[in-house]
Every structure is written in structure tokens, then in C-alpha cells.
């Protein structure tokens, strides 16, 4: 993916993804941001969060990159404010496990932003065409409906779903310009057939339900009587209440 992003189609897609992420990341704050992606390139530059780092499968490109698997993140639970999945779900063999790991490392109220290829698009249709695939999006593509369902099962609240990249998946500058005529209009109305999608969701706080104990009202003891008389009076009241229940 890192080398493919240097092609004309890759540059077009990278521009669309940066625009989507700028709109989303610039409004989210915190202390720590983690990116899990398919390419050795930082996509978190628009974020105002101070500490930003990424996970890669290959050689780390800088000091802010660690080598690990997204399905087994070597980070303490509830320690990250924002997780950015840049096409990580598209190429993961354990997609649901990856989302569970994201939920584990996120703090309560933390956010996840997901970028992925849209199977309900011309890009997705081309990935299902037979023959030799020279394009990089031949992974297991998930629809936005499937991902939002998984997120809800993991107690996430989906806040936004955006689409982009309405150009045809042809690596030709002329074809890219020709097929981008209606891209501004489609982006404005968020037409759901864009080549990529962006989903942002927030990890919900777990509500604490107080356990309420129901107390029965008994007749109060006579004030001024000796302790023994009070005990007899309370015992008599309990016996009368028991007999009434049996009736």
C-alpha cells in the first residue's frame, strides 16, 4: 500500500482520506492516539492530540512506530483516547478480534475512527471481478452496516458515517479527472457509493445501577419503656405481621 499510494489513483485516494480525517480528527482531543494501518505513513497529523504513535507489521519508520499485531495490541487496557484504523479491518484475518482489542485499549468515552474500502462501490465491484488483481484492495471488505452492528455490540455509539472517492478505480489521470465531475456533489450529500468510508464512534460509559433495598415498615417501639418491654413489643409486631401474611 505504501508504494501504491504513490500512483495517480493512490494520490487521489490519499487526498480524499486526508480530507475526511481532517474533518474528524481536528475536533477530538485527548492525551494518546494510536494508529493501526496498512501503510507506513502517518494519517494522524490533523489531530491536536500530543502523543501520537502507530503500529506496523514491518520495519518501523521512526521512533513513534512499534511492531505488533493489531489483534494483540501490547498496550494496557483503557489507556488510549483515540484509535485510528486506516484500512486495518480490510486486511485483518481476525476483524472482530481487532475491534475487541480496540475497545479494550480505549478509555471510557474514547473514540475510534475507521477508514476502509466500500464493498458497495465501483471499487468493491472491481475487487470481486475474476482474474489477476493488480490493485491493493482485494482484502475482506466489510460494509458500513456490518461494522456499525459490530460496534454497537461492543457498546460503541456510532457518531458519523462519511463516504468519499467517487472516481472510477482506474489508474489513469485522464480517467480520474473525467470520473470526478460529480464528486463534489456526491460528497456534499454523502452518497453511499464512494470508494472509501469513514466511521467514527465513541466508547460508551458503563452505567452503574444502584441496588436498592426495600425495607418493611414496622410499628415503632414505645418510647420510654424498658429495653425488655421494647423487645417484647417489636417481637409481637413481627408475629402479627407474619400472621397477617399467612391469612
Order of alpha helices (4+ residues) and beta strands (2+ residues): alpha-beta-beta-beta-beta-alpha-beta-alpha-alpha-beta-alpha-alpha-beta-alpha
